[in-house]
Amino acid sequence: MIRRIAILGSTGSIGKKALRVIEALNSSLVALHRTPNGGGSSLEKEKTKYEIVALSAHSNVELLAEQARRYKPKFVAITNADYAGSLRELVGGLDVEILTGPDGLTEIAQLDEVDVVLTAVVGAAGLPAVLAAAQKGKTLAIANKEPLVIAGELLMEIAKENDSTILPVDSEHSAIFQAMQSGSAEEVSKIILTASGGPFREATVEDIQNVTRQQALSHPVWDMGPKITVDSATMMNKALEVIEAHWLFDMPVEKIEVLIHPESIVHSLVEFVDGSVIAQLGAPDMCLPIQYALTYPARVAGIAKHLRLDELGKLTFERPNLETFRVLSLGFEVARTGGTAAVVFNAANEAAVQEFLAGRIKFVNIVELIEQCLNKHNVKRRVSLEELLEADAWARREVKISLKRRAKSVKPKLKI
């Protein structure tokens, strides 16, 4: 049995972990393969190889070339065409086809040689490729939030029409997906997303007024990229996960809840109508949800850290402070609104976080800019990919316009 895999965003944190997971799986070359058996299923031992067919990066040509030499993919894509020449020099002599520009991702997603597309491209850049993969009936392992946040309704419709399987890699949604195997969707009372609370879990509104870049990037549990770490600090990541869960699990917003769980051991929970609550626990290690998406529906030994319950001490849960984390309330509101509201929500956040990381705005200005964009936006429903991307671009422009207006309104001090 061979599973042929493309990784979009292979030089990022998730992409690098996925390659490690695949390498470990291939080293054993044995996986349990679930096969139909009458009314149920059985597990059969079968040699399974995970073949890396394609890899992509935006501009990290050195690491992409290193990965190409190590894993021997048939295709590599560099979405920033300015680096195409450098990539060609670095992979010279390898039997690999080089794709350039943003369309390279879409070309990879549609390849007949690919069975599973693992997407970990931050932002809206990977969205056309995700939709293209769904149209081709591929198995989609989605690590980044944007496809379901920006185009959840459109993506789920296309996936259903083309028999495309969507598997979550995000740890919280993977946990929900695993817990939901215990019953049917109709039997679910509610789903509970857990959040670490980030570095400002106990902070008040006053405490976060002068947060520095360094403080926002000091996550107490997870090791992530700067943008995602800031999203955790504002709890924007959880707001986006609410929207994501709404579409992925076809769950009414009223049945979605968020709880702070600072230990980050319970990755999420599902409550069923009979009162049973099924939780998925694991060490805070992204290798586990990555591997589960690649080997699903089987579970196999891998490189993920194992949990030692006797060493935990205690697990705590608390409700989030919606005054400090105002963006979380906005997330629930956006999920209820639907249409292009989520596109604007996400794009405004990306633009605002970029400004914060560059030192041009304060931490608290992030949610202010998002709210301003939402208030100015006229929501459209049942829209195309082109209209979604237009709304995305509008929100990014609006953030820049708001900042220019703010700069003009600040009068310079008189020199005496």
C-alpha positions as CSV (number, residue, x, y, z in Angstrom):
1,M,0.0,0.0,0.0
2,I,1.4,3.4,-1.0
3,R,0.1,6.8,0.1
4,R,1.4,9.5,-2.2
5,I,1.7,12.8,-0.4
6,A,2.2,16.5,-1.3
7,I,3.1,19.0,1.5
8,L,2.2,22.6,0.8
9,G,4.4,24.7,3.1
10,S,7.0,22.0,3.7
11,T,9.6,24.5,5.2
12,G,7.3,25.7,7.9
13,S,6.9,24.3,11.4
14,I,4.1,21.9,10.4
15,G,5.7,20.9,7.2
16,K,9.0,20.0,8.8
17,K,7.2,18.0,11.5
18,A,5.2,16.2,8.8
19,L,8.4,15.1,7.0
20,R,9.8,13.8,10.3
21,V,6.6,11.8,10.9
22,I,6.7,10.4,7.4
23,E,10.3,9.4,7.7
24,A,9.5,7.6,11.0
25,L,6.5,5.8,9.5
26,N,8.6,4.7,6.5
27,S,11.4,3.4,8.8
28,S,9.0,0.8,10.1
29,L,7.2,0.2,6.9
30,V,4.4,-1.5,8.7
31,A,1.0,0.1,9.4
32,L,-2.4,-1.3,10.4
33,H,-4.8,-0.9,7.4
34,R,-8.5,-0.9,8.2
35,T,-10.5,-2.9,5.7
36,P,-14.3,-3.6,5.5
37,N,-15.4,-6.8,7.2
38,G,-19.1,-7.5,6.9
39,G,-21.0,-4.8,8.8
40,G,-17.9,-3.4,10.5
41,S,-14.2,-3.4,9.8
42,S,-11.1,-5.2,10.7
43,L,-7.4,-4.4,11.0
44,E,-4.9,-6.1,8.8
45,K,-1.2,-5.7,9.0
46,E,0.1,-4.4,5.7
47,K,3.3,-2.8,4.5
48,T,2.6,0.8,3.9
49,K,4.9,3.4,2.3
50,Y,4.4,7.1,2.4
51,E,5.8,8.6,-0.7
52,I,6.6,12.3,-0.8
53,V,5.6,13.4,-4.3
54,A,5.7,17.2,-4.0
55,L,7.0,19.9,-1.6
56,S,6.5,23.6,-1.7
57,A,7.8,26.8,0.0
58,H,7.3,30.5,-0.5
59,S,10.9,31.8,-0.4
60,N,13.1,29.4,1.8
61,V,15.0,28.0,-1.1
62,E,17.9,26.6,0.9
63,L,15.7,24.4,3.1
64,L,13.4,23.4,0.2
65,A,16.5,22.3,-1.8
66,E,17.8,20.4,1.2
67,Q,14.4,18.7,1.6
68,A,14.4,17.9,-2.2
69,R,17.8,16.2,-1.9
70,R,16.7,14.2,1.1
71,Y,13.2,13.1,0.2
72,K,13.5,13.0,-3.6
73,P,10.1,14.4,-4.5
74,K,9.0,14.5,-8.2
75,F,7.9,18.1,-7.9
76,V,8.9,21.2,-5.9
77,A,7.2,24.6,-6.0
78,I,8.5,28.0,-5.0
79,T,5.6,30.4,-4.9
80,N,7.8,33.5,-4.8
81,A,9.1,33.4,-8.4
82,D,12.0,35.7,-7.6
83,Y,13.7,32.7,-6.0
84,A,13.2,30.3,-8.9
85,G,16.7,30.8,-10.3
86,S,18.3,30.1,-6.9
87,L,16.2,27.0,-6.5
88,R,17.2,25.7,-10.0
89,E,20.9,26.1,-9.1
90,L,20.5,24.4,-5.7
91,V,18.6,21.3,-7.0
92,G,20.7,21.0,-10.2
93,G,21.3,17.4,-11.0
94,L,18.2,16.2,-9.2
95,D,15.4,14.5,-11.2
96,V,12.7,17.0,-10.0
97,E,10.3,19.3,-11.8
98,I,10.3,22.9,-10.5
99,L,7.0,24.9,-10.4
100,T,7.1,28.6,-9.8
101,G,4.6,31.3,-8.7
102,P,1.4,31.0,-6.7
103,D,-0.1,28.7,-9.4
104,G,2.5,26.1,-8.5
105,L,0.5,25.1,-5.4
106,T,-2.7,24.5,-7.5
107,E,-0.7,22.4,-10.0
108,I,0.6,20.2,-7.2
109,A,-2.9,19.9,-5.6
110,Q,-4.3,18.6,-8.9
111,L,-1.5,16.0,-9.7
112,D,-2.8,12.5,-10.5
113,E,0.3,11.3,-8.7
114,V,-0.9,12.7,-5.4
115,D,-3.4,11.0,-3.0
116,V,-3.1,13.2,0.1
117,V,-2.5,17.0,0.1
118,L,-1.3,18.3,3.5
119,T,-1.7,22.0,3.5
120,A,0.2,24.2,5.9
121,V,0.3,27.5,4.0
122,V,-0.4,30.5,6.2
123,G,-2.9,33.0,4.9
124,A,-5.2,33.0,1.9
125,A,-2.3,32.1,-0.5
126,G,-3.0,28.4,-0.4
127,L,-6.8,28.6,-0.7
128,P,-7.0,28.1,-4.5
129,A,-4.9,24.9,-4.2
130,V,-7.1,23.6,-1.4
131,L,-10.3,24.0,-3.4
132,A,-8.6,22.5,-6.5
133,A,-7.6,19.4,-4.4
134,A,-11.2,19.1,-3.2
135,Q,-12.4,19.3,-6.7
136,K,-10.1,16.4,-7.7
137,G,-11.4,14.3,-4.8
138,K,-8.2,14.3,-2.9
139,T,-7.8,13.6,0.8
140,L,-7.1,17.0,2.3
141,A,-5.1,17.2,5.6
142,I,-5.6,20.8,6.7
143,A,-3.2,22.2,9.2
144,N,-3.8,25.9,8.7
145,K,-7.1,27.6,9.7
146,E,-7.7,29.8,6.6
147,P,-9.3,27.3,4.2
148,L,-12.2,26.6,6.6
149,V,-12.3,30.1,8.0
150,I,-12.3,31.9,4.7
151,A,-14.1,29.5,2.5
152,G,-15.7,26.9,4.9
153,E,-19.1,26.8,3.2
154,L,-17.6,26.7,-0.4
155,L,-14.9,24.1,0.6
156,M,-17.3,21.7,2.3
157,E,-19.8,21.9,-0.6
158,I,-17.0,21.1,-3.2
159,A,-15.6,18.3,-1.0
160,K,-19.1,16.7,-0.7
161,E,-19.7,17.0,-4.4
162,N,-16.4,15.3,-5.3
163,D,-16.1,12.8,-2.5
164,S,-13.1,14.6,-1.1
165,T,-12.1,13.6,2.5
166,I,-11.1,16.5,4.8
167,L,-9.0,15.6,7.8
168,P,-8.1,18.2,10.4
169,V,-4.4,18.5,11.5
170,D,-5.0,21.4,13.9
171,S,-4.7,19.8,17.3
172,E,-8.1,21.0,18.6
173,H,-10.0,19.9,15.6
174,S,-8.2,16.6,15.3
175,A,-9.2,16.0,18.9
176,I,-12.8,16.8,18.2
177,F,-12.7,14.6,15.1
178,Q,-11.3,11.7,17.1
179,A,-13.8,12.1,19.9
180,M,-16.7,12.2,17.5
181,Q,-15.9,8.7,16.4
182,S,-17.7,7.7,19.6
183,G,-21.2,8.7,18.2
184,S,-23.0,10.2,15.3
185,A,-23.2,14.0,14.6
186,E,-26.9,13.9,15.6
187,E,-25.9,12.6,19.1
188,V,-23.6,15.5,19.8
189,S,-24.8,18.0,22.4
190,K,-21.9,20.4,22.1
191,I,-18.2,20.5,21.2
192,I,-15.7,22.2,23.6
193,L,-12.6,23.7,22.2
194,T,-9.8,24.1,24.7
195,A,-7.3,27.0,24.8
196,S,-4.0,27.4,26.6
197,G,-4.9,31.0,27.3
198,G,-1.5,32.1,26.0
199,P,0.9,34.4,27.9
200,F,-1.9,36.7,29.1
201,R,-4.4,34.1,30.5
202,E,-4.7,35.9,33.8
203,A,-4.3,39.5,32.5
204,T,-6.9,42.2,32.8
205,V,-7.8,44.8,30.1
206,E,-5.5,47.2,31.9
207,D,-2.6,44.7,32.0
208,I,-2.5,44.3,28.2
209,Q,-2.4,48.0,27.3
210,N,1.4,48.1,26.9
211,V,2.3,44.6,25.9
212,T,5.6,44.3,24.1
213,R,6.4,42.1,21.1
214,Q,8.6,39.9,23.2
215,Q,5.9,39.4,25.8
216,A,3.3,38.5,23.1
217,L,5.8,36.0,21.5
218,S,6.5,34.2,24.8
219,H,4.0,31.3,24.7
220,P,4.0,29.2,27.9
221,V,3.4,25.8,26.1
222,W,3.6,25.7,22.3
223,D,6.5,26.5,20.0
224,M,5.0,28.2,17.0
225,G,5.7,30.8,14.4
226,P,5.4,34.5,15.3
227,K,2.0,35.2,13.7
228,I,0.3,32.1,15.2
229,T,1.9,32.9,18.6
230,V,0.5,36.4,18.6
231,D,-2.9,34.9,17.6
232,S,-2.7,32.8,20.7
233,A,-1.9,35.8,22.8
234,T,-5.0,37.7,21.6
235,M,-7.0,34.4,21.5
236,M,-7.7,35.1,17.8
237,N,-6.6,31.5,17.2
238,K,-9.5,30.3,19.2
239,A,-11.9,32.7,17.5
240,L,-10.8,31.3,14.1
241,E,-11.2,27.7,15.5
242,V,-14.8,28.4,16.4
243,I,-15.5,29.4,12.8
244,E,-13.5,26.4,11.5
245,A,-15.4,23.9,13.8
246,H,-18.7,25.4,12.7
247,W,-18.0,24.4,9.0
248,L,-15.9,21.3,9.5
249,F,-18.3,19.5,11.8
250,D,-21.5,21.2,10.4
251,M,-22.2,22.3,14.0
252,P,-24.4,25.3,15.0
253,V,-22.5,28.0,16.7
254,E,-24.7,27.7,19.8
255,K,-23.2,24.2,20.3
256,I,-19.6,25.4,20.3
257,E,-17.9,26.4,23.6
258,V,-14.4,27.5,24.5
259,L,-12.7,26.7,27.8
260,I,-9.2,27.7,29.0
261,H,-7.1,24.7,29.8
262,P,-3.5,26.0,30.6
263,E,-1.9,22.5,30.8
264,S,-2.8,21.9,27.0
265,I,-3.2,18.2,27.7
266,V,-6.9,17.9,26.8
267,H,-6.9,19.1,23.3
268,S,-10.7,19.3,23.0
269,L,-13.9,17.5,24.1
270,V,-17.3,16.4,22.7
271,E,-20.4,16.2,24.9
272,F,-23.1,13.8,23.7
273,V,-26.8,14.0,24.4
274,D,-26.6,11.3,27.1
275,G,-24.2,13.4,29.1
276,S,-21.1,11.5,28.2
277,V,-18.1,13.7,27.5
278,I,-15.3,12.2,25.3
279,A,-12.0,14.0,25.5
280,Q,-8.8,13.4,23.5
281,L,-5.6,13.8,25.6
282,G,-2.0,13.9,24.5
283,A,1.2,15.7,25.1
284,P,1.5,19.1,23.4
285,D,3.1,17.7,20.3
286,M,1.9,18.4,16.8
287,C,3.4,15.1,15.5
288,L,0.4,13.2,16.8
289,P,-2.4,15.0,14.9
290,I,-0.2,15.2,11.8
291,Q,0.4,11.4,11.9
292,Y,-3.3,10.6,12.6
293,A,-4.3,12.6,9.5
294,L,-1.8,10.6,7.4
295,T,-2.6,7.2,8.7
296,Y,-6.4,7.6,9.3
297,P,-8.3,5.5,10.1
298,A,-5.5,3.4,11.5
299,R,-3.4,4.2,14.5
300,V,0.3,3.2,14.5
301,A,3.3,3.7,16.6
302,G,5.2,7.0,15.9
303,I,7.4,9.7,17.2
304,A,4.9,11.7,19.1
305,K,5.6,12.1,22.8
306,H,3.6,9.7,25.1
307,L,1.5,11.1,27.9
308,R,2.3,10.2,31.5
309,L,-0.9,10.7,33.5
310,D,0.9,10.1,36.8
311,E,3.2,13.1,36.1
312,L,0.4,15.6,35.3
313,G,-0.7,16.4,38.8
314,K,-3.9,18.2,37.8
315,L,-5.9,19.4,34.9
316,T,-7.7,22.7,35.2
317,F,-10.4,24.4,33.2
318,E,-11.9,27.9,33.3
319,R,-14.0,30.3,31.2
320,P,-12.1,32.9,29.1
321,N,-12.2,36.5,30.1
322,L,-14.2,38.0,27.3
323,E,-13.2,41.6,28.3
324,T,-9.5,40.9,27.9
325,F,-10.0,38.6,24.9
326,R,-12.7,40.6,23.1
327,V,-11.7,39.1,19.8
328,L,-13.1,35.8,20.9
329,S,-16.6,37.3,21.2
330,L,-16.2,38.7,17.7
331,G,-15.3,35.2,16.5
332,F,-18.6,33.8,17.7
333,E,-20.4,36.8,16.1
334,V,-18.6,36.3,12.8
335,A,-19.4,32.6,12.8
336,R,-23.1,33.4,13.2
337,T,-23.0,36.0,10.5
338,G,-21.3,33.8,7.9
339,G,-20.7,35.0,4.3
340,T,-17.7,37.2,3.8
341,A,-17.5,38.3,7.4
342,A,-15.0,35.6,8.3
343,V,-12.8,36.5,5.3
344,V,-12.6,40.1,6.6
345,F,-12.1,39.0,10.1
346,N,-9.1,36.8,9.2
347,A,-7.5,39.2,6.7
348,A,-7.8,42.2,9.0
349,N,-6.1,40.2,11.7
350,E,-3.3,39.1,9.5
351,A,-2.6,42.7,8.4
352,A,-2.9,44.0,12.0
353,V,-0.6,41.4,13.4
354,Q,2.0,42.2,10.7
355,E,1.9,45.8,11.8
356,F,2.3,44.8,15.5
357,L,5.2,42.5,14.8
358,A,6.8,45.4,12.8
359,G,6.4,47.6,15.8
360,R,4.1,50.1,14.2
361,I,1.0,49.5,16.4
362,K,0.3,48.5,20.0
363,F,-0.9,45.0,20.9
364,V,-4.4,46.3,21.8
365,N,-4.7,48.0,18.4
366,I,-5.0,44.6,16.7
367,V,-8.5,43.9,17.8
368,E,-9.5,47.6,17.3
369,L,-8.5,47.4,13.6
370,I,-10.3,44.1,13.2
371,E,-13.5,45.6,14.7
372,Q,-13.3,48.7,12.5
373,C,-13.0,46.5,9.4
374,L,-16.0,44.4,10.4
375,N,-18.1,47.5,11.1
376,K,-17.4,48.9,7.6
377,H,-17.8,45.7,5.7
378,N,-21.0,44.9,3.8
379,V,-21.4,41.1,4.2
380,K,-22.0,39.1,1.0
381,R,-23.4,35.5,1.1
382,R,-23.0,32.5,-1.2
383,V,-19.9,33.9,-2.8
384,S,-17.3,32.6,-5.3
385,L,-13.6,32.2,-4.6
386,E,-13.0,35.4,-6.6
387,E,-15.4,37.3,-4.3
388,L,-13.8,35.8,-1.2
389,L,-10.3,36.9,-2.4
390,E,-11.7,40.4,-3.2
391,A,-13.0,40.7,0.4
392,D,-9.7,39.5,1.7
393,A,-7.8,42.2,-0.3
394,W,-10.4,44.9,0.8
395,A,-9.8,44.1,4.5
396,R,-6.0,44.4,4.1
397,R,-6.3,47.7,2.3
398,E,-8.8,49.0,5.0
399,V,-6.3,48.3,7.8
400,K,-3.7,50.4,6.0
401,I,-6.2,53.2,5.4
402,S,-7.2,53.1,9.0
403,L,-3.6,53.4,10.1
404,K,-3.0,56.3,7.7
405,R,-6.0,58.1,9.1
406,R,-4.8,57.5,12.6
407,A,-1.3,58.8,11.8
408,K,-2.8,62.0,10.4
409,S,-4.9,62.6,13.4
410,V,-1.9,62.6,15.7
411,K,-0.7,66.2,15.8
412,P,3.0,66.7,16.2
413,K,4.2,68.3,19.4
414,L,5.3,72.0,19.2
415,K,8.9,72.6,19.8
416,I,9.5,75.4,22.2
